[in-house]
Amino acid sequence: MEIKDKNDLIAQITKEINQQDQEVIQWRRYLHQHPELSFQETETALFIVNKMEEFGFDIQTNIGGNGIIATLTGGKPGKSIAFRADFDALPIQDEKDVPYRSQHPGIMHACGHDGHTAALLGFAKVLIKYQAEMNGNVVFIFQPAEETPPGGAKAMLQANDEFQKIDYAFAAHLASDLPVGQLALGSGYRMAAVDKFAITIKGRGGHGARPQDANDPIVIGSDMVNALQKIVSRRIDPLASAVVTIGVFQSGNAFNVIPDSAKLEGTVRSFNQEIRNQVEENIRAIVNGIATAYDANVEIEYLRGYPALYNDPQVTKQVEKQFTEGFDQHNVVEFEPMMGAEDFSYFLEAIPGTYFRVGSQNESPSTSYPHHHPLFDMDERALKNIQLAFLAIASAYVF
């Protein structure tokens, strides 16, 4: 096909993406069969490296762990943009009855990272053929350890100076709550910061029939749980957003014995940095105050996790324009803010960009299970939609 103008170029790249549909699906299924946990993704990284070298890329490996970078330098000067795919799996037993079921007991791609990686590989395979026509550079980022703090994004950013040369960064995430064909996009804060805390209460044990001789850590912990739940309802502006959840309360092992210690663990989710700081201060004050009132000792461990994910409004507006032109505009929907977390937020702190969701659900119940579910699966047509979304973005910045 003779390429006469930009429209012809985009049409040709679109055609090639469509033609390699089954190959990308096979890559996704191979990855689904061979999942690896965060910080252990050596074979997955090798698979990516082999494919990218086969396509003709020069690559950098072992970036912040198992991270991989490949830069495609255009034939003409221009902006540098980056597309990121994560590739770690989760400690979940795959319960699907499909030929591509995980072959690693207790480990599963239950969040779609296998699809993200396969789609970015597919996009890279096509785009390298049009390197000479590019006005600028495209950086392909394959990131490990998204699922487990401190996360792979932060480690990659700290380990390599290449990211300082990137003007804009983009990432897609498959979404089992959206119909295949839909793209969800939104500016500003879209996903929450995530923090973890652990509280160890040291009381004084004793016989269940003589509570006056003990200092019951279960009672102390119960008061703490009740008080912590009032932080959001009574200390945070109702127009702001925050979540405090206690997920662990462990103490004792006998019905007639007051134990000498108890442990609470929980998570905090927030969007605003001031709210994030305020919730931590409130947790520490409440826990220490209750411990003092009961004459007990307490230890608090507080871990700051991923920051809130912020989509740059100007970049997101440009991407929305590209999506509404390249897809049916009725399929470009609002990315509703959510309290889940995502470590692409580290990239978006350092580089303006946007993170969007790609529908992967169809009429089959098998594609409707939530992320992190042992039956999670997808409509694999979504893999092509990720590539076409990346192409729509690239057409605005490097073509």
C-alpha positions in Angstrom: 0.0 0.0 0.0 1.3 3.4 -1.0 1.2 5.8 2.0 0.2 9.2 0.8 -0.7 11.0 4.0 -1.2 10.6 7.7 -4.7 9.1 7.2 -3.3 6.5 4.9 -0.5 5.8 7.4 -2.9 5.3 10.4 -5.2 3.1 8.2 -2.3 0.9 7.3 -1.1 0.5 10.9 -4.7 -0.2 11.9 -4.9 -2.9 9.2 -1.8 -4.6 10.5 -3.0 -4.5 14.1 -6.2 -6.3 13.0 -4.2 -8.8 11.0 -2.1 -10.0 13.9 -5.1 -10.4 16.2 -4.7 -14.1 16.7 -1.0 -13.9 17.3 -1.4 -11.4 20.1 -4.1 -13.6 21.7 -1.7 -16.5 21.6 0.9 -14.5 23.4 -1.7 -13.5 26.1 -2.6 -17.2 26.6 1.0 -18.3 26.9 1.6 -15.6 29.6 -1.7 -16.7 31.3 -0.4 -20.3 31.4 2.9 -19.2 32.9 2.3 -16.5 35.5 4.9 -15.2 38.0 4.5 -13.3 41.2 5.8 -9.7 41.8 9.6 -9.5 41.9 9.9 -13.0 40.5 9.0 -12.5 36.9 12.2 -13.7 35.3 10.7 -16.0 32.7 8.1 -13.5 31.8 10.8 -10.8 31.3 12.7 -13.3 29.1 9.7 -13.9 27.0 9.2 -10.1 26.5 12.9 -9.6 25.7 12.9 -12.4 23.1 9.9 -11.0 21.4 11.2 -7.4 21.3 14.6 -8.5 20.0 12.8 -10.6 17.4 10.9 -7.4 16.3 14.2 -5.6 15.9 14.4 -3.5 19.1 17.4 -2.6 21.2 16.4 -3.0 24.8 17.5 -2.3 28.3 16.8 -5.0 30.9 16.9 -5.4 34.7 15.6 -1.8 35.2 14.6 -1.6 38.9 14.3 -5.4 39.0 12.9 -7.2 36.0 11.9 -4.0 34.2 12.4 -3.6 30.5 12.7 -0.5 28.3 12.8 -0.3 24.5 13.0 3.1 22.7 11.9 3.6 19.1 13.6 6.7 17.8 11.6 8.3 15.0 13.0 9.5 11.6 12.2 13.1 12.5 12.5 15.1 15.7 9.6 15.5 18.0 8.1 14.6 21.4 8.9 11.4 23.3 5.9 9.4 24.6 5.8 6.2 26.6 3.4 3.3 26.8 3.5 1.0 29.9 2.4 -2.5 30.4 2.7 -4.4 33.8 3.4 -8.1 33.8 3.2 -9.6 37.3 0.6 -12.1 38.5 -1.2 -12.7 41.8 -1.1 -15.5 44.5 -4.5 -16.9 43.4 -5.5 -20.4 42.3 -6.8 -20.3 38.7 -10.2 -22.0 38.8 -11.2 -21.6 35.2 -11.8 -24.7 33.0 -10.0 -23.4 29.9 -7.1 -24.7 27.8 -4.9 -21.7 28.8 -5.5 -22.1 32.5 -2.5 -21.3 34.7 0.1 -24.1 34.9 1.6 -22.7 38.1 -0.4 -23.8 41.2 -1.6 -20.9 43.4 -0.5 -18.2 40.9 -2.7 -16.6 38.3 -3.1 -13.6 36.0 -6.3 -12.5 37.7 -6.0 -8.8 36.8 -5.3 -8.7 33.1 -1.6 -8.0 33.1 -1.0 -10.8 30.7 -3.3 -8.9 28.3 -1.6 -5.6 28.8 1.8 -7.1 28.0 0.6 -9.0 24.9 -1.1 -5.8 23.6 2.0 -3.7 24.0 4.1 -6.3 22.3 1.6 -6.3 19.4 1.7 -2.5 19.2 5.5 -2.5 19.3 5.7 -5.2 16.5 3.7 -3.0 14.1 5.0 0.4 15.1 8.7 -0.4 14.5 7.9 -0.8 10.7 6.9 2.9 10.6 9.9 4.2 12.6 11.0 6.4 9.7 7.6 8.2 9.5 7.6 9.1 13.2 8.1 12.6 14.4 9.6 11.9 17.8 10.2 8.8 19.9 8.1 6.0 21.5 9.3 4.3 24.7 7.9 0.9 25.5 7.9 0.2 29.3 7.3 -3.3 30.5 7.0 -3.0 34.3 7.2 -5.7 36.9 5.6 -5.8 40.4 2.6 -3.6 40.0 0.6 -5.7 42.5 3.0 -5.5 45.5 4.3 -2.4 47.3 6.7 -0.7 47.0 5.9 -1.6 43.4 7.9 -1.8 40.2 7.1 1.6 38.9 9.0 3.5 41.6 12.0 1.2 41.3 12.2 1.7 37.6 12.0 5.4 37.9 14.7 5.5 40.5 17.0 3.2 38.5 17.1 4.8 35.1 17.5 8.3 33.7 15.7 7.6 30.4 12.4 8.5 32.0 13.5 12.2 32.4 13.5 12.4 28.5 9.8 11.4 28.2 7.3 14.1 27.6 4.1 12.1 28.1 3.2 8.7 29.6 0.2 6.5 29.0 -1.1 3.2 30.3 -4.3 1.1 29.8 -6.0 -1.3 32.1 -8.5 -4.0 31.1 -11.9 -3.6 32.8 -14.2 -6.5 33.4 -17.0 -4.1 34.5 -17.1 -2.4 31.1 -18.4 -3.9 27.8 -15.8 -4.7 25.2 -15.5 -1.7 22.9 -15.8 0.9 25.6 -12.9 3.1 26.8 -13.1 4.9 30.1 -11.2 8.2 30.4 -11.1 11.0 33.0 -8.9 13.8 34.2 -7.7 14.6 37.6 -7.6 12.1 40.5 -9.0 8.8 39.3 -7.5 6.2 41.7 -6.7 6.5 45.4 -3.5 6.6 47.4 -3.1 3.4 49.4 -1.6 3.1 52.9 -1.3 0.2 55.3 -1.1 0.2 59.1 -0.5 -2.4 61.8 -1.3 -1.8 65.5 0.1 -4.1 68.2 -1.6 -3.8 71.6 0.2 -5.1 74.6 -2.1 -5.6 77.5 -2.0 -8.0 80.4 -3.4 -11.5 80.2 -5.3 -13.4 82.8 -8.2 -15.8 83.6 -11.5 -15.1 81.9 -13.2 -15.3 85.2 -11.0 -12.6 86.8 -10.9 -9.7 84.4 -10.0 -7.3 87.2 -6.5 -8.9 87.3 -6.0 -8.4 83.5 -5.8 -5.6 81.0 -7.8 -6.9 78.1 -6.3 -6.1 74.7 -9.5 -7.3 73.0 -11.6 -4.7 74.7 -8.9 -2.1 74.0 -8.7 -3.1 70.3 -12.5 -3.0 70.0 -12.6 0.6 71.2 -9.9 1.4 68.7 -11.8 -0.2 65.8 -14.9 1.8 66.8 -13.0 5.0 67.1 -11.1 4.6 63.9 -14.3 4.1 61.9 -15.4 7.6 63.0 -12.4 9.4 61.4 -14.0 9.5 58.0 -17.6 10.3 59.3 -16.6 12.9 61.8 -13.2 14.3 61.1 -13.1 14.5 57.3 -14.9 17.0 55.2 -18.0 15.2 53.8 -17.2 16.6 50.3 -13.8 15.0 50.5 -13.1 11.2 50.1 -11.3 8.8 52.4 -11.7 5.2 53.6 -10.4 3.6 56.7 -10.8 -0.2 56.8 -9.8 -2.7 59.5 -9.1 -6.0 57.8 -7.4 -7.9 60.6 -8.2 -8.3 64.3 -6.2 -11.2 65.8 -6.0 -12.1 69.5 -6.2 -15.0 71.8 -6.8 -18.8 71.3 -8.8 -20.0 74.3 -12.4 -19.2 75.2 -11.7 -18.7 78.9 -8.4 -16.8 78.8 -7.8 -13.1 78.4 -4.8 -12.8 76.1 -1.9 -10.4 76.6 -1.8 -8.9 73.1 -3.9 -8.1 70.1 -3.1 -7.0 66.5 -5.1 -4.8 64.2 -4.2 -4.2 60.5 -6.0 -2.0 58.1 -5.8 0.2 55.0 -6.4 3.9 54.3 -7.4 5.2 50.9 -7.5 8.8 49.9 -7.1 11.2 47.0 -6.0 14.5 48.6 -2.5 14.7 50.2 -3.7 16.8 53.0 -6.5 14.3 53.8 -3.9 11.5 53.6 -1.8 13.2 56.2 -4.7 14.1 58.4 -6.0 10.5 58.5 -2.6 9.2 59.5 -2.3 11.8 62.3 -5.8 10.9 63.5 -5.1 7.2 63.6 -1.9 7.8 65.6 -3.6 10.2 68.0 -6.7 7.9 68.6 -4.6 4.7 69.0 -2.2 6.3 71.4 -5.0 8.1 73.3 -7.0 4.9 73.9 -3.9 2.9 74.8 -3.0 5.6 77.4 -6.6 5.6 78.8 -6.3 1.8 79.3 -2.7 1.9 80.7 -1.6 -0.3 77.8 1.4 -0.2 75.5 0.9 0.1 71.7 3.1 -0.1 68.6 2.1 1.5 65.3 3.6 0.6 61.9 2.4 2.9 59.1 3.4 2.2 55.5 2.8 4.8 52.8 2.0 2.9 49.6 1.2 4.1 46.1 0.2 7.8 45.7 -3.1 8.8 44.2 -3.3 8.5 40.4 -3.6 11.9 38.7 -4.4 12.2 35.0 -3.1 15.4 33.6 -6.2 17.4 32.4 -4.6 18.8 29.2 -3.2 15.5 28.1 -6.4 13.7 28.9 -8.4 16.2 26.9 -6.1 15.5 23.9 -6.6 11.7 24.3 -10.3 12.2 24.6 -10.3 14.0 21.2 -8.3 11.1 19.7 -10.6 8.5 21.1 -13.8 10.2 20.0 -12.4 10.5 16.5 -11.0 7.0 16.3 -13.7 5.1 18.1 -17.5 5.4 18.3 -17.9 8.5 20.5 -20.6 6.7 22.5 -18.1 4.2 23.6 -15.8 6.8 25.2 -17.2 7.0 28.7 -16.3 8.5 32.1 -13.6 6.9 34.2 -15.3 7.1 37.5 -12.9 7.7 40.5 -12.3 4.6 42.5 -10.6 3.7 45.7 -8.4 1.0 44.2 -4.7 1.8 43.8 -2.3 1.7 40.8 1.5 2.2 40.8 1.4 3.9 37.4 0.7 6.9 39.7 4.4 7.1 40.2 5.0 7.6 36.5 2.2 10.2 36.4 3.8 12.1 39.3 7.0 12.4 37.2 5.6 12.7 33.7 2.3 14.3 32.5 0.0 11.6 31.0 -3.1 9.7 31.4 -4.3 6.2 32.5 -7.5 4.8 31.0 -9.6 1.7 31.2 -10.5 -0.7 28.3 -13.7 -2.8 28.4 -13.2 -6.5 28.4 -16.7 -7.8 29.3 -19.2 -9.5 26.9 -22.5 -11.3 27.4 -20.7 -14.4 28.8 -20.6 -14.5 32.6 -17.0 -15.8 32.3 -15.8 -12.2 31.4 -17.8 -10.5 34.2 -15.9 -11.7 37.2 -14.1 -8.9 39.1 -10.4 -8.4 39.1 -8.5 -10.6 41.5 -11.2 -13.3 41.3 -10.1 -17.0 40.7 -12.4 -17.1 37.6 -11.3 -13.8 36.1 -11.1 -13.9 32.3 -11.6 -11.5 29.4 -13.1 -11.0 25.9 -9.8 -11.0 24.0 -11.0 -8.5 21.5 -10.0 -6.0 24.1 -6.4 -6.7 23.3 -6.9 -5.2 19.9 -8.7 -2.2 21.4 -5.7 -1.4 23.6 -3.5 -1.4 20.6 -5.9 0.8 18.6 -6.1 3.2 21.6 -2.3 3.4 21.7 -2.3 4.1 18.0 -4.9 6.9 18.5 -2.6 8.5 21.1 0.5 8.1 18.9 -1.2 9.7 16.0 -1.6 12.9 18.0 2.0 13.1 19.3 4.4 11.3 16.9 2.6 11.1 13.5 
